[in-house]
Structure formats: C-alpha cells, structure tokens
Amino acid sequence: MPKQLPIDNPEKCPRCQQIFVCKAGSIGNCQCNNIRLNKKQTDYIRQRFTSCLCITCLNELQEESSKVRLLS
Ligand SMILES: [Zn+2]
C-alpha cells in the first residue's frame, strides 16, 4: 500500500492553473524552492496576484520584473 505524504497547502497557481504546494501561502512570505525575490520583485508580483504562484511562474515573473521599470 503506497504511503501518502501529507500535502501542506496544495494551491492552484492563479497564473497557469498548475497545482503546487506553498508553505507560506502568500507571495509576501514566499521563499519557495529557494527562489529569492527582492522587494521590487515581490511588489511586482503582489500587484498582479494576491496568492502565491508556482515556481515556474515565480521564475518567469522574477525575470519579467527585472525588465520592467516601475514608476513610483
Ligand atoms: Zn504558475
């Protein structure tokens, strides 16, 4: 009988609809999979999404945010 690992917080990525697990549950606290977001990158994502994203999207948005100049 296969042992089932408890899943922490399975969530659906609001960007790509992929199911992923995030322990923090919000982009403000996310350090998922060792991705490191600085404040600018976090703000960039938070302006667009309220919940956390899967690692694929985090990587893409991290790259995207570095190309966009935020006017403040
Ligand atoms: Zn995603």
N, CA, C, O and the ligand as a Tripos MOL2 file, in Angstrom:
@<TRIPOS>MOLECULE
protein
  289   287    73     0     0
PROTEIN
NO_CHARGES

@<TRIPOS>ATOM
      1 N           0.8530   -1.2050    0.0000 N.3       1 MET1
      2 CA          0.0000    0.0000    0.0000 C.3       1 MET1
      3 C           0.8860    1.2530    0.0000 C.2       1 MET1
      4 O           1.6940    1.4490    0.9070 O.2       1 MET1
      5 N           0.7300    2.0690   -0.9960 N.am      2 PRO2
      6 CA          1.5930    3.2560   -1.0730 C.3       2 PRO2
      7 C           1.3110    4.2330    0.0600 C.2       2 PRO2
      8 O           0.1700    4.4770    0.4520 O.2       2 PRO2
      9 N           2.3800    4.7590    0.5480 N.am      3 LYS3
     10 CA          2.2610    5.7150    1.6440 C.3       3 LYS3
     11 C           2.0030    7.1020    1.0560 C.2       3 LYS3
     12 O           2.7060    7.5510    0.1500 O.2       3 LYS3
     13 N           1.0180    7.7460    1.5730 N.am      4 GLN4
     14 CA          0.7230    9.0670    1.0390 C.3       4 GLN4
     15 C           1.3410   10.1410    1.9160 C.2       4 GLN4
     16 O           1.1220   10.1930    3.1260 O.2       4 GLN4
     17 N           2.1000   10.9700    1.2850 N.am      5 LEU5
     18 CA          2.7040   12.0710    2.0230 C.3       5 LEU5
     19 C           1.6630   13.1630    2.2540 C.2       5 LEU5
     20 O           0.8880   13.4960    1.3570 O.2       5 LEU5
     21 N           1.6550   13.6960    3.4220 N.am      6 PRO6
     22 CA          0.7200   14.7970    3.6600 C.3       6 PRO6
     23 C           1.1030   16.0210    2.8360 C.2       6 PRO6
     24 O           2.2670   16.4190    2.7790 O.2       6 PRO6
     25 N           0.1260   16.5830    2.2240 N.am      7 ILE7
     26 CA          0.3860   17.7750    1.4200 C.3       7 ILE7
     27 C           0.0770   19.0030    2.2690 C.2       7 ILE7
     28 O          -0.9860   19.1040    2.8820 O.2       7 ILE7
     29 N           1.0040   19.9090    2.2910 N.am      8 ASP8
     30 CA          0.8520   21.0850    3.1370 C.3       8 ASP8
     31 C          -0.3280   21.9730    2.7590 C.2       8 ASP8
     32 O          -1.3560   21.9920    3.4350 O.2       8 ASP8
     33 N          -0.1600   22.6820    1.7000 N.am      9 ASN9
     34 CA         -1.1990   23.5900    1.2390 C.3       9 ASN9
     35 C          -1.2720   23.5400   -0.2700 C.2       9 ASN9
     36 O          -0.7540   24.4260   -0.9500 O.2       9 ASN9
     37 N          -1.9080   22.5150   -0.7960 N.am     10 PRO10
     38 CA         -1.9870   22.4750   -2.2450 C.3      10 PRO10
     39 C          -2.8030   23.6480   -2.7600 C.2      10 PRO10
     40 O          -3.9280   23.8860   -2.3200 O.2      10 PRO10
     41 N          -2.2250   24.3630   -3.6840 N.am     11 GLU11
     42 CA         -2.9180   25.5190   -4.2310 C.3      11 GLU11
     43 C          -2.8720   25.4560   -5.7380 C.2      11 GLU11
     44 O          -2.0450   24.7640   -6.3330 O.2      11 GLU11
     45 N          -3.7710   26.1890   -6.3320 N.am     12 LYS12
     46 CA         -3.7530   26.2620   -7.7780 C.3      12 LYS12
     47 C          -3.1320   27.5860   -8.1730 C.2      12 LYS12
     48 O          -3.5580   28.6480   -7.7200 O.2      12 LYS12
     49 N          -2.1500   27.5140   -8.9970 N.am     13 CYS13
     50 CA         -1.4720   28.7210   -9.4390 C.3      13 CYS13
     51 C          -2.4450   29.6020  -10.2080 C.2      13 CYS13
     52 O          -3.0480   29.1500  -11.1820 O.2      13 CYS13
     53 N          -2.6090   30.8620   -9.7840 N.am     14 PRO14
     54 CA         -3.5690   31.7400  -10.4530 C.3      14 PRO14
     55 C          -3.1120   32.1460  -11.8530 C.2      14 PRO14
     56 O          -3.8900   32.7070  -12.6240 O.2      14 PRO14
     57 N          -1.8800   31.8680  -12.1710 N.am     15 ARG15
     58 CA         -1.3610   32.2910  -13.4620 C.3      15 ARG15
     59 C          -1.4420   31.1740  -14.5030 C.2      15 ARG15
     60 O          -1.8460   31.4100  -15.6420 O.2      15 ARG15
     61 N          -1.0600   29.9690  -14.1130 N.am     16 CYS16
     62 CA         -1.0230   28.8740  -15.0900 C.3      16 CYS16
     63 C          -1.9180   27.7070  -14.6980 C.2      16 CYS16
     64 O          -1.9760   26.7030  -15.4080 O.2      16 CYS16
     65 N          -2.6150   27.8310  -13.5750 N.am     17 GLN17
     66 CA         -3.5800   26.8190  -13.1190 C.3      17 GLN17
     67 C          -2.9330   25.5040  -12.6940 C.2      17 GLN17
     68 O          -3.6180   24.4940  -12.5340 O.2      17 GLN17
     69 N          -1.6440   25.5170  -12.5160 N.am     18 GLN18
     70 CA         -0.9630   24.3070  -12.0820 C.3      18 GLN18
     71 C          -1.1140   24.1440  -10.5730 C.2      18 GLN18
     72 O          -1.0970   25.1210   -9.8260 O.2      18 GLN18
     73 N          -1.2620   22.9000  -10.1410 N.am     19 ILE19
     74 CA         -1.3470   22.6470   -8.7020 C.3      19 ILE19
     75 C           0.0620   22.6200   -8.1230 C.2      19 ILE19
     76 O           0.9460   21.9470   -8.6540 O.2      19 ILE19
     77 N           0.2610   23.3320   -7.0680 N.am     20 PHE20
     78 CA          1.5720   23.3570   -6.4460 C.3      20 PHE20
     79 C           1.3890   23.4820   -4.9390 C.2      20 PHE20
     80 O           0.2810   23.7150   -4.4560 O.2      20 PHE20
     81 N           2.4630   23.3280   -4.2170 N.am     21 VAL21
     82 CA          2.4080   23.4170   -2.7610 C.3      21 VAL21
     83 C           3.2520   24.5910   -2.2980 C.2      21 VAL21
     84 O           4.4230   24.7120   -2.6590 O.2      21 VAL21
     85 N           2.6550   25.4400   -1.5080 N.am     22 CYS22
     86 CA          3.3880   26.5700   -0.9540 C.3      22 CYS22
     87 C           3.1950   26.5980    0.5420 C.2      22 CYS22
     88 O           2.0620   26.6040    1.0250 O.2      22 CYS22
     89 N           4.2670   26.6160    1.2690 N.am     23 LYS23
     90 CA          4.1530   26.6340    2.7220 C.3      23 LYS23
     91 C           3.7850   28.0030    3.2690 C.2      23 LYS23
     92 O           3.1290   28.1230    4.3040 O.2      23 LYS23
     93 N           4.2150   29.0180    2.5620 N.am     24 ALA24
     94 CA          3.9170   30.3580    3.0450 C.3      24 ALA24
     95 C           2.4900   30.7660    2.6910 C.2      24 ALA24
     96 O           1.8100   31.4300    3.4730 O.2      24 ALA24
     97 N           2.0470   30.3610    1.5040 N.am     25 GLY25
     98 CA          0.6730   30.6370    1.1030 C.3      25 GLY25
     99 C           0.4490   32.0450    0.5760 C.2      25 GLY25
    100 O          -0.6400   32.3590    0.0950 O.2      25 GLY25
    101 N           1.4470   32.8820    0.6590 N.am     26 SER26
    102 CA          1.3030   34.2030    0.0750 C.3      26 SER26
    103 C           2.6400   34.6610   -0.4750 C.2      26 SER26
    104 O           3.7020   34.2850    0.0200 O.2      26 SER26
    105 N           2.5620   35.4570   -1.4790 N.am     27 ILE27
    106 CA          3.7830   35.8830   -2.1630 C.3      27 ILE27
    107 C           4.6820   36.7140   -1.2570 C.2      27 ILE27
    108 O           5.8980   36.7690   -1.4420 O.2      27 ILE27
    109 N           4.0600   37.3570   -0.2740 N.am     28 GLY28
    110 CA          4.8500   38.1800    0.6340 C.3      28 GLY28
    111 C           5.8030   37.3900    1.5040 C.2      28 GLY28
    112 O           6.8350   37.9000    1.9410 O.2      28 GLY28
    113 N           5.4460   36.1350    1.7510 N.am     29 ASN29
    114 CA          6.2920   35.3100    2.6070 C.3      29 ASN29
    115 C           7.0500   34.2290    1.8490 C.2      29 ASN29
    116 O           7.8460   33.4880    2.4250 O.2      29 ASN29
    117 N           6.7970   34.1550    0.5790 N.am     30 CYS30
    118 CA          7.2810   33.0190   -0.1860 C.3      30 CYS30
    119 C           8.8020   32.9910   -0.3610 C.2      30 CYS30
    120 O           9.4240   33.9690   -0.7750 O.2      30 CYS30
    121 N           9.3490   31.8730   -0.0410 N.am     31 GLN31
    122 CA         10.7470   31.6170   -0.3780 C.3      31 GLN31
    123 C          10.7910   30.2400   -1.0380 C.2      31 GLN31
    124 O          11.7440   29.4810   -0.8680 O.2      31 GLN31
    125 N           9.7560   29.9450   -1.7780 N.am     32 CYS32
    126 CA          9.5710   28.6180   -2.3420 C.3      32 CYS32
    127 C          10.7610   28.1620   -3.1590 C.2      32 CYS32
    128 O          11.3100   28.9160   -3.9630 O.2      32 CYS32
    129 N          11.1430   26.9430   -2.9460 N.am     33 ASN33
    130 CA         12.1790   26.3280   -3.7720 C.3      33 ASN33
    131 C          13.4230   27.1930   -3.9170 C.2      33 ASN33
    132 O          14.0690   27.2040   -4.9650 O.2      33 ASN33
    133 N          13.7400   27.9000   -2.8760 N.am     34 ASN34
    134 CA         14.9590   28.7060   -2.8360 C.3      34 ASN34
    135 C          14.9590   29.9050   -3.7660 C.2      34 ASN34
    136 O          15.9910   30.5500   -3.9540 O.2      34 ASN34
    137 N          13.8270   30.2000   -4.3380 N.am     35 ILE35
    138 CA         13.8020   31.4100   -5.1560 C.3      35 ILE35
    139 C          13.8410   32.6050   -4.2130 C.2      35 ILE35
    140 O          13.1530   32.6300   -3.1920 O.2      35 ILE35
    141 N          14.6400   33.5760   -4.5620 N.am     36 ARG36
    142 CA         14.7520   34.7530   -3.7150 C.3      36 ARG36
    143 C          14.2370   35.9600   -4.4570 C.2      36 ARG36
    144 O          14.7620   36.3540   -5.4980 O.2      36 ARG36
    145 N          13.2050   36.5300   -3.8980 N.am     37 LEU37
    146 CA         12.6230   37.7040   -4.5170 C.3      37 LEU37
    147 C          12.9690   38.9220   -3.6840 C.2      37 LEU37
    148 O          12.7870   38.9230   -2.4660 O.2      37 LEU37
    149 N          13.4610   39.9400   -4.3310 N.am     38 ASN38
    150 CA         13.6830   41.1720   -3.5830 C.3      38 ASN38
    151 C          12.3720   41.9450   -3.4870 C.2      38 ASN38
    152 O          11.3500   41.5150   -4.0210 O.2      38 ASN38
    153 N          12.4060   43.0740   -2.8110 N.am     39 LYS39
    154 CA         11.1660   43.7980   -2.5580 C.3      39 LYS39
    155 C          10.4890   44.2160   -3.8460 C.2      39 LYS39
    156 O           9.2710   44.1020   -3.9880 O.2      39 LYS39
    157 N          11.2800   44.6950   -4.7740 N.am     40 LYS40
    158 CA         10.7240   45.1460   -6.0480 C.3      40 LYS40
    159 C          10.0260   44.0000   -6.7770 C.2      40 LYS40
    160 O           8.9470   44.1730   -7.3440 O.2      40 LYS40
    161 N          10.6520   42.8450   -6.7530 N.am     41 GLN41
    162 CA         10.0690   41.6930   -7.4340 C.3      41 GLN41
    163 C           8.8120   41.2200   -6.7230 C.2      41 GLN41
    164 O           7.8220   40.8630   -7.3610 O.2      41 GLN41
    165 N           8.8620   41.2220   -5.3890 N.am     42 THR42
    166 CA          7.6830   40.8360   -4.6150 C.3      42 THR42
    167 C           6.5260   41.7840   -4.8780 C.2      42 THR42
    168 O           5.3930   41.3520   -5.0900 O.2      42 THR42
    169 N           6.8160   43.0750   -4.8630 N.am     43 ASP43
    170 CA          5.7760   44.0680   -5.1230 C.3      43 ASP43
    171 C           5.1910   43.8970   -6.5090 C.2      43 ASP43
    172 O           3.9790   43.9930   -6.7050 O.2      43 ASP43
    173 N           6.0550   43.6460   -7.4550 N.am     44 TYR44
    174 CA          5.6250   43.4650   -8.8390 C.3      44 TYR44
    175 C           4.6090   42.3320   -8.9330 C.2      44 TYR44
    176 O           3.5800   42.4630   -9.5970 O.2      44 TYR44
    177 N           4.9010   41.2340   -8.2730 N.am     45 ILE45
    178 CA          4.0080   40.0760   -8.3220 C.3      45 ILE45
    179 C           2.7510   40.3300   -7.4970 C.2      45 ILE45
    180 O           1.6480   39.9520   -7.8920 O.2      45 ILE45
    181 N           2.9280   40.9640   -6.3670 N.am     46 ARG46
    182 CA          1.7700   41.2200   -5.4890 C.3      46 ARG46
    183 C           0.7590   42.1480   -6.1360 C.2      46 ARG46
    184 O          -0.4390   42.0600   -5.8640 O.2      46 ARG46
    185 N           1.2380   43.0310   -6.9860 N.am     47 GLN47
    186 CA          0.3130   43.9340   -7.6660 C.3      47 GLN47
    187 C          -0.5680   43.1660   -8.6430 C.2      47 GLN47
    188 O          -1.6520   43.6190   -9.0100 O.2      47 GLN47
    189 N          -0.0940   42.0150   -9.0510 N.am     48 ARG48
    190 CA         -0.8220   41.2500  -10.0630 C.3      48 ARG48
    191 C          -1.5520   40.0440   -9.5060 C.2      48 ARG48
    192 O          -2.5960   39.6490  -10.0260 O.2      48 ARG48
    193 N          -1.0140   39.4650   -8.4630 N.am     49 PHE49
    194 CA         -1.6220   38.2630   -7.8930 C.3      49 PHE49
    195 C          -1.6810   38.3750   -6.3720 C.2      49 PHE49
    196 O          -0.7540   38.8700   -5.7300 O.2      49 PHE49
    197 N          -2.7920   37.9030   -5.8170 N.am     50 THR50
    198 CA         -2.9390   38.0070   -4.3650 C.3      50 THR50
    199 C          -2.3590   36.8010   -3.6480 C.2      50 THR50
    200 O          -1.8990   36.9150   -2.5120 O.2      50 THR50
    201 N          -2.3770   35.6510   -4.2990 N.am     51 SER51
    202 CA         -1.8350   34.4660   -3.6480 C.3      51 SER51
    203 C          -0.5020   34.0920   -4.2810 C.2      51 SER51
    204 O          -0.0330   34.7210   -5.2290 O.2      51 SER51
    205 N           0.0750   33.0640   -3.7280 N.am     52 CYS52
    206 CA          1.3810   32.6540   -4.2180 C.3      52 CYS52
    207 C           1.2580   31.9400   -5.5650 C.2      52 CYS52
    208 O           0.1850   31.4800   -5.9570 O.2      52 CYS52
    209 N           2.3800   31.8660   -6.2480 N.am     53 LEU53
    210 CA          2.4120   31.2420   -7.5680 C.3      53 LEU53
    211 C           3.3180   30.0360   -7.5580 C.2      53 LEU53
    212 O           4.1180   29.8500   -6.6410 O.2      53 LEU53
    213 N           3.1910   29.2250   -8.5770 N.am     54 CYS54
    214 CA          4.0730   28.0720   -8.7000 C.3      54 CYS54
    215 C           5.4850   28.5420   -9.0640 C.2      54 CYS54
    216 O           5.6860   29.6840   -9.4770 O.2      54 CYS54
    217 N           6.4260   27.6650   -8.9070 N.am     55 ILE55
    218 CA          7.8190   28.0290   -9.0940 C.3      55 ILE55
    219 C           8.1110   28.4810  -10.5220 C.2      55 ILE55
    220 O           8.9400   29.3630  -10.7480 O.2      55 ILE55
    221 N           7.4320   27.8790  -11.4650 N.am     56 THR56
    222 CA          7.6360   28.2600  -12.8610 C.3      56 THR56
    223 C           7.2620   29.7140  -13.0900 C.2      56 THR56
    224 O           8.0030   30.4760  -13.7100 O.2      56 THR56
    225 N           6.0940   30.0790  -12.5730 N.am     57 CYS57
    226 CA          5.6330   31.4450  -12.7550 C.3      57 CYS57
    227 C           6.4620   32.4190  -11.9350 C.2      57 CYS57
    228 O           6.7160   33.5400  -12.3760 O.2      57 CYS57
    229 N           6.8820   32.0080  -10.7570 N.am     58 LEU58
    230 CA          7.7300   32.8890   -9.9520 C.3      58 LEU58
    231 C           9.0070   33.2260  -10.6930 C.2      58 LEU58
    232 O           9.4570   34.3710  -10.6970 O.2      58 LEU58
    233 N           9.5830   32.2190  -11.3170 N.am     59 ASN59
    234 CA         10.8040   32.4470  -12.0780 C.3      59 ASN59
    235 C          10.5610   33.3810  -13.2510 C.2      59 ASN59
    236 O          11.3570   34.2780  -13.5300 O.2      59 ASN59
    237 N           9.4480   33.1540  -13.9290 N.am     60 GLU60
    238 CA          9.1450   33.9960  -15.0820 C.3      60 GLU60
    239 C           8.8850   35.4320  -14.6680 C.2      60 GLU60
    240 O           9.3470   36.3740  -15.3130 O.2      60 GLU60
    241 N           8.1370   35.5860  -13.5810 N.am     61 LEU61
    242 CA          7.8160   36.9340  -13.1330 C.3      61 LEU61
    243 C           9.0340   37.6400  -12.5570 C.2      61 LEU61
    244 O           9.1640   38.8610  -12.6510 O.2      61 LEU61
    245 N           9.9140   36.8640  -11.9660 N.am     62 GLN62
    246 CA         11.1420   37.4550  -11.4430 C.3      62 GLN62
    247 C          11.9500   38.0550  -12.5890 C.2      62 GLN62
    248 O          12.4880   39.1580  -12.4910 O.2      62 GLN62
    249 N          12.0150   37.2990  -13.6660 N.am     63 GLU63
    250 CA         12.7420   37.7810  -14.8320 C.3      63 GLU63
    251 C          12.0320   38.9730  -15.4600 C.2      63 GLU63
    252 O          12.6420   39.9740  -15.8370 O.2      63 GLU63
    253 N          10.7190   38.8190  -15.5530 N.am     64 GLU64
    254 CA          9.9090   39.8770  -16.1490 C.3      64 GLU64
    255 C          10.0510   41.1840  -15.3720 C.2      64 GLU64
    256 O          10.1710   42.2570  -15.9640 O.2      64 GLU64
    257 N          10.0360   41.0840  -14.0490 N.am     65 SER65
    258 CA         10.0800   42.2870  -13.2220 C.3      65 SER65
    259 C          11.4120   43.0210  -13.3630 C.2      65 SER65
    260 O          11.4900   44.2350  -13.1740 O.2      65 SER65
    261 N          12.4500   42.2680  -13.6970 N.am     66 SER66
    262 CA         13.7440   42.9130  -13.8320 C.3      66 SER66
    263 C          13.8500   43.6860  -15.1420 C.2      66 SER66
    264 O          14.7400   44.5180  -15.3210 O.2      66 SER66
    265 N          12.9270   43.3970  -16.0520 N.am     67 LYS67
    266 CA         12.9430   44.1040  -17.3380 C.3      67 LYS67
    267 C          12.0300   45.3150  -17.3350 C.2      67 LYS67
    268 O          12.1380   46.2010  -18.1830 O.2      67 LYS67
    269 N          11.1260   45.3340  -16.3640 N.am     68 VAL68
    270 CA         10.1420   46.4090  -16.3060 C.3      68 VAL68
    271 C          10.6050   47.4680  -15.3270 C.2      68 VAL68
    272 O          11.0340   47.1670  -14.2140 O.2      68 VAL68
    273 N          10.5130   48.6850  -15.7530 N.am     69 ARG69
    274 CA         10.8530   49.7740  -14.8500 C.3      69 ARG69
    275 C           9.5890   50.2350  -14.1570 C.2      69 ARG69
    276 O           8.6500   50.7130  -14.7930 O.2      69 ARG69
    277 N           9.5810   50.0840  -12.8580 N.am     70 LEU70
    278 CA          8.4130   50.5040  -12.1050 C.3      70 LEU70
    279 C           8.5180   51.9880  -11.8070 C.2      70 LEU70
    280 O           9.5170   52.4700  -11.2740 O.2      70 LEU70
    281 N           7.4710   52.6890  -12.1630 N.am     71 LEU71
    282 CA          7.4340   54.1030  -11.8480 C.3      71 LEU71
    283 C           6.7490   54.2820  -10.5060 C.2      71 LEU71
    284 O           5.6400   53.7910  -10.2920 O.2      71 LEU71
    285 N           7.3950   54.9660   -9.6320 N.am     72 SER72
    286 CA          6.7640   55.1560   -8.3290 C.3      72 SER72
    287 C           6.8810   56.5940   -7.8790 C.2      72 SER72
    288 O           6.4060   56.9440   -6.7990 O.2      72 SER72
    289 ZN          2.1260   29.0080  -12.3280 Zn       73 ZN73
@<TRIPOS>BOND
     1     1     2 1
     2     2     3 1
     3     3     4 2
     4     3     5 am
     5     5     6 1
     6     6     7 1
     7     7     8 2
     8     7     9 am
     9     9    10 1
    10    10    11 1
    11    11    12 2
    12    11    13 am
    13    13    14 1
    14    14    15 1
    15    15    16 2
    16    15    17 am
    17    17    18 1
    18    18    19 1
    19    19    20 2
    20    19    21 am
    21    21    22 1
    22    22    23 1
    23    23    24 2
    24    23    25 am
    25    25    26 1
    26    26    27 1
    27    27    28 2
    28    27    29 am
    29    29    30 1
    30    30    31 1
    31    31    32 2
    32    31    33 am
    33    33    34 1
    34    34    35 1
    35    35    36 2
    36    35    37 am
    37    37    38 1
    38    38    39 1
    39    39    40 2
    40    39    41 am
    41    41    42 1
    42    42    43 1
    43    43    44 2
    44    43    45 am
    45    45    46 1
    46    46    47 1
    47    47    48 2
    48    47    49 am
    49    49    50 1
    50    50    51 1
    51    51    52 2
    52    51    53 am
    53    53    54 1
    54    54    55 1
    55    55    56 2
    56    55    57 am
    57    57    58 1
    58    58    59 1
    59    59    60 2
    60    59    61 am
    61    61    62 1
    62    62    63 1
    63    63    64 2
    64    63    65 am
    65    65    66 1
    66    66    67 1
    67    67    68 2
    68    67    69 am
    69    69    70 1
    70    70    71 1
    71    71    72 2
    72    71    73 am
    73    73    74 1
    74    74    75 1
    75    75    76 2
    76    75    77 am
    77    77    78 1
    78    78    79 1
    79    79    80 2
    80    79    81 am
    81    81    82 1
    82    82    83 1
    83    83    84 2
    84    83    85 am
    85    85    86 1
    86    86    87 1
    87    87    88 2
    88    87    89 am
    89    89    90 1
    90    90    91 1
    91    91    92 2
    92    91    93 am
    93    93    94 1
    94    94    95 1
    95    95    96 2
    96    95    97 am
    97    97    98 1
    98    98    99 1
    99    99   100 2
   100    99   101 am
   101   101   102 1
   102   102   103 1
   103   103   104 2
   104   103   105 am
   105   105   106 1
   106   106   107 1
   107   107   108 2
   108   107   109 am
   109   109   110 1
   110   110   111 1
   111   111   112 2
   112   111   113 am
   113   113   114 1
   114   114   115 1
   115   115   116 2
   116   115   117 am
   117   117   118 1
   118   118   119 1
   119   119   120 2
   120   119   121 am
   121   121   122 1
   122   122   123 1
   123   123   124 2
   124   123   125 am
   125   125   126 1
   126   126   127 1
   127   127   128 2
   128   127   129 am
   129   129   130 1
   130   130   131 1
   131   131   132 2
   132   131   133 am
   133   133   134 1
   134   134   135 1
   135   135   136 2
   136   135   137 am
   137   137   138 1
   138   138   139 1
   139   139   140 2
   140   139   141 am
   141   141   142 1
   142   142   143 1
   143   143   144 2
   144   143   145 am
   145   145   146 1
   146   146   147 1
   147   147   148 2
   148   147   149 am
   149   149   150 1
   150   150   151 1
   151   151   152 2
   152   151   153 am
   153   153   154 1
   154   154   155 1
   155   155   156 2
   156   155   157 am
   157   157   158 1
   158   158   159 1
   159   159   160 2
   160   159   161 am
   161   161   162 1
   162   162   163 1
   163   163   164 2
   164   163   165 am
   165   165   166 1
   166   166   167 1
   167   167   168 2
   168   167   169 am
   169   169   170 1
   170   170   171 1
   171   171   172 2
   172   171   173 am
   173   173   174 1
   174   174   175 1
   175   175   176 2
   176   175   177 am
   177   177   178 1
   178   178   179 1
   179   179   180 2
   180   179   181 am
   181   181   182 1
   182   182   183 1
   183   183   184 2
   184   183   185 am
   185   185   186 1
   186   186   187 1
   187   187   188 2
   188   187   189 am
   189   189   190 1
   190   190   191 1
   191   191   192 2
   192   191   193 am
   193   193   194 1
   194   194   195 1
   195   195   196 2
   196   195   197 am
   197   197   198 1
   198   198   199 1
   199   199   200 2
   200   199   201 am
   201   201   202 1
   202   202   203 1
   203   203   204 2
   204   203   205 am
   205   205   206 1
   206   206   207 1
   207   207   208 2
   208   207   209 am
   209   209   210 1
   210   210   211 1
   211   211   212 2
   212   211   213 am
   213   213   214 1
   214   214   215 1
   215   215   216 2
   216   215   217 am
   217   217   218 1
   218   218   219 1
   219   219   220 2
   220   219   221 am
   221   221   222 1
   222   222   223 1
   223   223   224 2
   224   223   225 am
   225   225   226 1
   226   226   227 1
   227   227   228 2
   228   227   229 am
   229   229   230 1
   230   230   231 1
   231   231   232 2
   232   231   233 am
   233   233   234 1
   234   234   235 1
   235   235   236 2
   236   235   237 am
   237   237   238 1
   238   238   239 1
   239   239   240 2
   240   239   241 am
   241   241   242 1
   242   242   243 1
   243   243   244 2
   244   243   245 am
   245   245   246 1
   246   246   247 1
   247   247   248 2
   248   247   249 am
   249   249   250 1
   250   250   251 1
   251   251   252 2
   252   251   253 am
   253   253   254 1
   254   254   255 1
   255   255   256 2
   256   255   257 am
   257   257   258 1
   258   258   259 1
   259   259   260 2
   260   259   261 am
   261   261   262 1
   262   262   263 1
   263   263   264 2
   264   263   265 am
   265   265   266 1
   266   266   267 1
   267   267   268 2
   268   267   269 am
   269   269   270 1
   270   270   271 1
   271   271   272 2
   272   271   273 am
   273   273   274 1
   274   274   275 1
   275   275   276 2
   276   275   277 am
   277   277   278 1
   278   278   279 1
   279   279   280 2
   280   279   281 am
   281   281   282 1
   282   282   283 1
   283   283   284 2
   284   283   285 am
   285   285   286 1
   286   286   287 1
   287   287   288 2
@<TRIPOS>SUBSTRUCTURE
     1 MET1         2 RESIDUE 1 A MET
     2 PRO2         6 RESIDUE 1 A PRO
     3 LYS3        10 RESIDUE 1 A LYS
     4 GLN4        14 RESIDUE 1 A GLN
     5 LEU5        18 RESIDUE 1 A LEU
     6 PRO6        22 RESIDUE 1 A PRO
     7 ILE7        26 RESIDUE 1 A ILE
     8 ASP8        30 RESIDUE 1 A ASP
     9 ASN9        34 RESIDUE 1 A ASN
    10 PRO10       38 RESIDUE 1 A PRO
    11 GLU11       42 RESIDUE 1 A GLU
    12 LYS12       46 RESIDUE 1 A LYS
    13 CYS13       50 RESIDUE 1 A CYS
    14 PRO14       54 RESIDUE 1 A PRO
    15 ARG15       58 RESIDUE 1 A ARG
    16 CYS16       62 RESIDUE 1 A CYS
    17 GLN17       66 RESIDUE 1 A GLN
    18 GLN18       70 RESIDUE 1 A GLN
    19 ILE19       74 RESIDUE 1 A ILE
    20 PHE20       78 RESIDUE 1 A PHE
    21 VAL21       82 RESIDUE 1 A VAL
    22 CYS22       86 RESIDUE 1 A CYS
    23 LYS23       90 RESIDUE 1 A LYS
    24 ALA24       94 RESIDUE 1 A ALA
    25 GLY25       98 RESIDUE 1 A GLY
    26 SER26      102 RESIDUE 1 A SER
    27 ILE27      106 RESIDUE 1 A ILE
    28 GLY28      110 RESIDUE 1 A GLY
    29 ASN29      114 RESIDUE 1 A ASN
    30 CYS30      118 RESIDUE 1 A CYS
    31 GLN31      122 RESIDUE 1 A GLN
    32 CYS32      126 RESIDUE 1 A CYS
    33 ASN33      130 RESIDUE 1 A ASN
    34 ASN34      134 RESIDUE 1 A ASN
    35 ILE35      138 RESIDUE 1 A ILE
    36 ARG36      142 RESIDUE 1 A ARG
    37 LEU37      146 RESIDUE 1 A LEU
    38 ASN38      150 RESIDUE 1 A ASN
    39 LYS39      154 RESIDUE 1 A LYS
    40 LYS40      158 RESIDUE 1 A LYS
    41 GLN41      162 RESIDUE 1 A GLN
    42 THR42      166 RESIDUE 1 A THR
    43 ASP43      170 RESIDUE 1 A ASP
    44 TYR44      174 RESIDUE 1 A TYR
    45 ILE45      178 RESIDUE 1 A ILE
    46 ARG46      182 RESIDUE 1 A ARG
    47 GLN47      186 RESIDUE 1 A GLN
    48 ARG48      190 RESIDUE 1 A ARG
    49 PHE49      194 RESIDUE 1 A PHE
    50 THR50      198 RESIDUE 1 A THR
    51 SER51      202 RESIDUE 1 A SER
    52 CYS52      206 RESIDUE 1 A CYS
    53 LEU53      210 RESIDUE 1 A LEU
    54 CYS54      214 RESIDUE 1 A CYS
    55 ILE55      218 RESIDUE 1 A ILE
    56 THR56      222 RESIDUE 1 A THR
    57 CYS57      226 RESIDUE 1 A CYS
    58 LEU58      230 RESIDUE 1 A LEU
    59 ASN59      234 RESIDUE 1 A ASN
    60 GLU60      238 RESIDUE 1 A GLU
    61 LEU61      242 RESIDUE 1 A LEU
    62 GLN62      246 RESIDUE 1 A GLN
    63 GLU63      250 RESIDUE 1 A GLU
    64 GLU64      254 RESIDUE 1 A GLU
    65 SER65      258 RESIDUE 1 A SER
    66 SER66      262 RESIDUE 1 A SER
    67 LYS67      266 RESIDUE 1 A LYS
    68 VAL68      270 RESIDUE 1 A VAL
    69 ARG69      274 RESIDUE 1 A ARG
    70 LEU70      278 RESIDUE 1 A LEU
    71 LEU71      282 RESIDUE 1 A LEU
    72 SER72      286 RESIDUE 1 A SER
    73 ZN73       289 GROUP 0 **** ****
